[in-house]
């Protein structure tokens, strides 16, 4: 955990899909299918949100929407 209470995923945790919730798993699968996930720092933000940070320190959030049954991209929370 870092000082914000976020859990950064290691490459091994990403490879083995080691997350805490089903929605985090759904988001991680989406990210693995649509991004070069290993080019980002990946953090478990909440039970429904994963935060990614790129090499320029720009962050983005991915949230699983239960009603729409899809992953949403959010620039800010």
C-alpha positions in Angstrom: 0.0 0.0 0.0 1.2 3.5 -0.7 0.5 6.6 1.5 -2.9 7.1 -0.1 -4.1 3.6 0.9 -4.1 2.4 -2.7 -2.7 -1.0 -3.5 -0.4 -1.1 -6.5 -0.5 -4.3 -8.5 2.7 -6.1 -9.3 3.3 -7.7 -12.7 2.7 -11.1 -11.1 -0.6 -9.9 -9.6 -1.7 -8.6 -13.0 -0.7 -11.9 -14.7 -2.5 -14.0 -12.1 -5.5 -11.7 -11.8 -5.0 -11.1 -8.1 -7.6 -8.6 -7.2 -10.1 -8.3 -4.3 -13.5 -8.1 -6.0 -15.3 -9.5 -9.0 -15.7 -6.0 -10.4 -11.9 -5.3 -10.1 -11.4 -8.6 -12.0 -13.8 -7.4 -14.8 -11.9 -4.1 -15.1 -8.5 -5.8 -15.1 -9.6 -8.1 -17.9 -10.9 -5.1 -19.9 -7.5 -3.4 -19.4 -5.5 -6.4 -20.4 -7.6 -6.8 -23.5 -7.5 -3.1 -24.5 -4.2 -1.6 -23.3 -0.6 -2.5 -22.9 -1.2 -2.9 -19.2 2.4 -3.3 -18.4 3.2 0.2 -19.6 1.1 1.6 -16.7 1.2 1.6 -12.9 -2.1 -0.1 -11.9 -3.8 0.5 -8.5 -6.8 -0.9 -6.8 -8.7 2.3 -6.0 -12.0 0.9 -4.6 -14.1 -2.2 -5.0 -15.4 -0.9 -8.4 -12.5 1.3 -9.6 -9.0 0.7 -10.8 -6.6 3.6 -11.4 -3.8 3.6 -13.9 -0.9 6.0 -14.2 1.1 6.4 -17.3 4.8 7.2 -17.7 4.0 11.0 -17.8 2.2 10.6 -14.4 -1.2 11.2 -15.9 -3.9 9.2 -14.1 -7.1 7.7 -15.4 -9.8 5.7 -13.7 -11.8 2.7 -14.9 -15.0 1.8 -13.2 -17.3 -1.2 -13.6 -20.9 0.0 -13.9 -23.3 -2.6 -12.5 -26.3 -1.2 -14.4 -24.7 -1.0 -17.8 -22.6 -4.1 -17.2 -19.6 -2.4 -18.8 -16.3 -0.7 -17.9 -16.3 3.0 -18.0 -13.3 5.3 -18.6 -13.2 8.4 -16.3 -10.5 11.1 -16.4 -11.5 12.3 -13.0 -13.5 11.0 -10.1 
